[in-house]
Amino acid sequence: MIGFSATPSTQIDELRAQGPAVAVEFPEGFRAWVVTRGEVVKHLLLHPGVSRNPKKNVPGYEPGEVKWLSPWVDVESMSTAVANDVAALPVLLRHRAAKAA
């Protein structure tokens, strides 16, 4: 388990050297996985058993608890959608584009 540091470029190289998915610990004390290979990201995004939504899979998580992370995980978006939701994204995106026009 490695923690995050102030030198991101060095840290990215270190993460990639450790493998395709690396356990990390954030300064706030919670743990997560950093995926460093595109093919693994694709597999995870399409896998129905994987959720990137902490509201659904992190016991005790409270939205807004981690201020810098909140915009990424506390909203309904492509990055927090589960596989079933991802299948509906093209329809949702077309609907939003039509509303904006």
N, C-alpha and C positions, 0 to 999 in steps of 0.2 A: 504494500500500500504506500503510495507516495502522496505527499501533500502538494498543494499549489504554491507557486512562488512568484516573485516579482519579475522573473526573467522568462517570459513565455516561449521565446524561440528555443532556448536551451531545454526547457521543459518539454516542448513538443518533440524534439529529437529524442529525449530520454523516454517519453511515452511510446513512440514508434519503435524504439529499440526493444522495448519490453514485450511487444506482441500486438495482436490485432484488437484486443480488448483488455484494458488495464483498470484495475480497481484504484480509485483515488479517494482521498478524504479532503473535503473543502474546509476552509478556515472555521466555518460555523460548526464543524464536527460531524456533518452528515457524509455518507459514503455514496458513491456513484461509480458508473463505468464510463471511461473514455474509449470510444471506438476509433481506431486509427487506420482502418482499411475500408475502402469504398465498397468492396464486395460484401463485407460483414455488415456495413450500414444498410445496404440494400436488403440483405437477408432479414435483418432485424425489423426494418420498416414494413416488410411484407408479412412477417410472421404473426399469425393471429394470437399467439400466446404472449406477445411482448407488448407492454404498455409503457409509454413514455409520459404518462400522466400521473404525477405524484398524488393528486387528489384521489385517484382510484387505487393506487398500489403502495403508498407509503403510510403505514399506520401512524396516526397522530399528526400527519402533516396539516398545517393550517395555511391557507393561501395568504400571501403577503409576509410570511414568516421570515423569508430570506429576501430582502428588498431587491438586491441586484439580480436575483434569479426569477423573481415574480413575473416580469414581462415575458419571459420565455416559457414558463410552465403553468401560470395561473390563468391563462386565457385558452379558449377553445381555438385551436389552430392546427395547421398541418403537422407541426412539430409535436403536438400532444395527442393527435388522433391515433386511434388504434386501427388495426388492419381493416376491419369492417367499415370504419369511417372513411378510410383512405379511398376505398372503392367508390364512395359517393362524392369525392372531392371534385372531379371534373364537372359534375352536374351543379354543385354548389358554386363553383367558380364562374361557370357560365351564367348562372342566375344573378350573382353579384355584379358581373360585368354588365348585364342587361339593365339592372337597376341603376347603375352609375351613368349609363349613357343617356 
